[in-house]
């Protein structure tokens, strides 16, 4: 795996953290952590887009972030399970994986071509 894709995945972790923090932060320390997560998330995302196609990176970032936020809400905050929401998250993640699979990085041949 390319180190820049790893940055995208790590930035998604921080995105889920700050989105969760926006809803659940109550103390100054929690708000400080939320702000730090915002800066780290976008710094890593911007760094990754210097070498990867921005359209695909942003789609992966937002798709995994949305699905991750739903999962965190279910697991950590005991939100009610909505099967339709889970199915739609699975479809979203399938699309993200598909985008990642068909995206070529600069300097690499297009998949399926010789």
Secondary structure, DSSP 8 states (H G I E B T S, - for coil): --HHHHHHHHHHHHHHHHHHHHHH--SHHHHHHHHHHHHHHHHHHHHHHTTS-HHHHHHHHHHHHHHHHHHHHHHHS-----HHHHHHHHHHHHHHHHHHHH---TTS--TT--
